[in-house]
Amino acid sequence: MGDLVKPETVRYSLGHGGFIDFKKRLTHGETEDMSAAMMLPVTVGEKPQMNTKEIRTMPVLMYLVGWSLTSDDGVPWPINPQLPDAERYCSIRAIDPDIFNEIFTLLQQHISAMEQEKKLKPGVRQLIAI
């Protein structure tokens, strides 16, 4: 296992016959950006709070690479990593709630599977107590 995140994708089937592509893993920077977006601005002396509006949308935004979703008239709904985050965010928010729930559930399963895979790989660095 190298020290940098290799840009790999994983494809999952959606219930209606389409597909969704996720990044296999996020980089440190992507993880930091996702965490920051899910927190409300902090006032000194107050307890940090989650931005509940973003708890489900931001992970999908960060992991999403592609999909087969279409508009009502069958036109492909564009999504790719080269689009500005604001456009990608708007595209995700336009998804039917049931489709989004399916995508979010698949993402949770994907993250769990990648964590399990990481635990099983030989040579994964362990914290050493000093």
N, C-alpha and C positions, 0 to 999 in steps of 0.2 A: 504494500500500500504506500503510495507516494505521499508527499507533503502537500500537494495541491489538489484541488477538486477537479477531476476530469469531467468535461462537459458531456455527460451521458443523459439520454432520455429513456423513459419507460412509457409504453403505451398501454392504456386500459380501455376495455370496451364499456360503452354506456348501454343502459338497458334498451334504448330505442334503436340500437344498431349503430350508433356513432362511436366515436373514440375521443379520448383525451390523452395528451402527452404531457408528462411531468418531468422536470429535472430529477435525475436520480438523487442528487444531493445538492444542498445549497453551499455556497462559499461562506466564509466568515462574514464578509461584508454584506451579503444578502441576508444572512441571519440577523445581523445587527440592524439593518434597514427594516426588516420585518418587525423586530422587537420594538424599535423606536416608533414605528407607525401605530403599533397597538397600545401605546401608552399615551395618556393625556399629559399635557404640559404640567410639570411639577413645580409647586410653590414651595420655597424653603420652609421646612418645619412641618409640612403636610405629608401625609401618607400617599405614595404613588398610586394612581388608579388606572385601570385598563380602559381603553377606548373601546367599549363594547360594540360600537358600530363596525369596527375593523377586525375583530377577533377571528371571524371566519373568512372575510374577504382577502385580507393581506396574505395569509399563507397560500391561498389559491393564486393570487397575483404573483407571488415570488416563485412558486414552483411551476406554474403554467408555461408551457412551451407552444402547444398547438392543440387544435380540436377540430371536429368536423361539424360544429354547430352551424345552423343556417337561420336566416330570417324567415318570417312567415311565408314569403314568396319563393323560398328555396335557394336564395342567394347565399353563398358561403359567408359566414360572419367572421371577418378577419381577426386573427390574434396571432402574434408572433413576438419573439423577444426584441425584434428591431423596432417595433412601434414604441412611441413614448409611453411611459408608465401611466400617464393620465388617460390616454386612449384605451390602453389595456384595462385599466380600472373601470372606465365607463362601459366597456364591452362586458366585463364580468358582472357588473351591477345590472345590466340589461337582460341577463339570463332569467328564464322562467324559474321561480323558486324551487320547484320540484327537481328540475335539472341541476340547479346549483346544489341542492342538498345531496343529490347523488354524487356530484363531483367532489364535494367536500368530504363525504364519507369515503370515497375512493382515495382521496388524498390522505386522510387519517390512516387508512389501511396501508397505503404506500409508505408513509413515514414510519409506521410501526415495523413494517417488513424491512426497511432499510436499517433501522436501529437493530433489529434482530440479526440481520446479515453482518453488520459491523461487529456485533458481539461474538459471532461465530468465526470470524476471520482470524487466522493465526497472524501474529505480529502486530496486533492492534496495541498501540501504546497504552500503558496503564499508569495511573498516578502512583508515585512512589512516596510513601510517608517518610519524612526525614526527622 
